[in-house]
Amino acid sequence: AEEGEGVIVVLRNYDTARDIVQRIQDYKWHGVDDQVPKREGHQDDDLRTIGVGAQILSDLGVRKMRVMSAPKHLHALAGFELEVVEFVSTE
């Protein structure tokens, strides 16, 4: 897909739909990023969530992507033929 198109996958979210839309609008207009605090003891849940999200992206035909987050190693994505080509700073 061309730049300007995208996919948002929300899994295990604790925000309301209105909060999610507001965060997207804040990012689009102001570059604001409210970091979600890390939860201790949830690494297995986080890895499972990444796997589910990767499967959804793969099923949607996503292959190469720019990710709106701080850089992190996501080795499991290769198994879904997904590649992060850039981490986009939200600052």
C-alpha positions as CSV (number, residue, x, y, z in Angstrom):
1,A,0.0,0.0,0.0
2,E,1.0,3.5,-0.5
3,E,2.0,5.9,2.3
4,G,-1.1,7.4,3.7
5,E,-2.9,4.1,4.0
6,G,-2.7,1.9,7.0
7,V,-4.1,-0.7,9.3
8,I,-4.7,-0.3,13.1
9,V,-5.0,-3.6,15.0
10,V,-6.1,-3.2,18.7
11,L,-5.9,-6.2,20.9
12,R,-6.4,-6.5,24.6
13,N,-7.2,-2.9,24.8
14,Y,-8.1,-1.2,28.1
15,D,-9.2,2.2,26.5
16,T,-12.6,3.1,25.2
17,A,-13.1,3.5,21.5
18,R,-13.3,7.3,22.0
19,D,-9.9,7.3,23.8
20,I,-8.3,5.4,20.9
21,V,-9.7,7.8,18.3
22,Q,-8.5,10.7,20.4
23,R,-5.0,9.3,20.6
24,I,-4.9,8.8,16.9
25,Q,-6.0,12.3,16.3
26,D,-3.5,13.7,18.8
27,Y,-0.7,11.8,16.9
28,K,-1.9,13.0,13.5
29,W,-2.2,16.6,14.5
30,H,0.3,17.2,17.2
31,G,2.7,14.2,17.3
32,V,1.5,13.4,20.8
33,D,2.3,9.9,22.2
34,D,1.0,8.8,25.6
35,Q,3.1,5.8,26.3
36,V,1.3,2.9,27.8
37,P,3.1,1.9,31.0
38,K,4.6,-1.6,30.9
39,R,2.9,-4.2,33.0
40,E,5.2,-6.4,35.0
41,G,4.8,-10.2,34.7
42,H,2.9,-10.1,31.4
43,Q,5.6,-11.1,28.9
44,D,3.9,-14.3,27.8
45,D,0.6,-12.4,27.2
46,D,2.5,-9.7,25.3
47,L,4.2,-12.3,23.0
48,R,0.8,-14.0,22.4
49,T,-0.7,-10.7,21.5
50,I,2.1,-9.9,19.1
51,G,1.5,-13.3,17.5
52,V,-2.2,-12.7,17.1
53,G,-1.7,-9.2,15.7
54,A,0.9,-10.6,13.3
55,Q,-1.5,-13.2,12.0
56,I,-4.2,-10.5,11.5
57,L,-1.8,-8.3,9.6
58,S,-0.6,-11.2,7.5
59,D,-4.2,-12.2,6.7
60,L,-4.8,-8.6,5.6
61,G,-1.9,-8.8,3.1
62,V,0.5,-6.6,5.0
63,R,4.1,-7.5,4.3
64,K,6.3,-4.4,4.9
65,M,5.3,-1.9,7.5
66,R,6.2,1.3,9.3
67,V,5.4,0.9,13.0
68,M,4.3,3.8,15.3
69,S,6.2,3.0,18.4
70,A,9.7,3.1,20.0
71,P,12.1,0.7,18.2
72,K,12.0,-2.8,19.6
73,H,13.1,-6.2,18.4
74,L,10.1,-8.2,17.0
75,H,11.8,-11.4,15.8
76,A,8.6,-13.4,15.6
77,L,7.3,-11.3,12.7
78,A,9.5,-13.0,10.1
79,G,7.5,-16.2,10.6
80,F,4.4,-14.3,9.3
81,E,6.4,-12.8,6.4
82,L,6.1,-9.4,8.0
83,E,9.0,-6.9,8.0
84,V,9.3,-3.7,9.9
85,V,11.0,-1.2,7.6
86,E,10.8,1.7,9.9
87,F,9.8,2.7,13.4
88,V,8.1,6.1,13.2
89,S,8.8,8.4,16.2
90,T,5.7,9.8,17.7
91,E,7.6,12.6,19.5
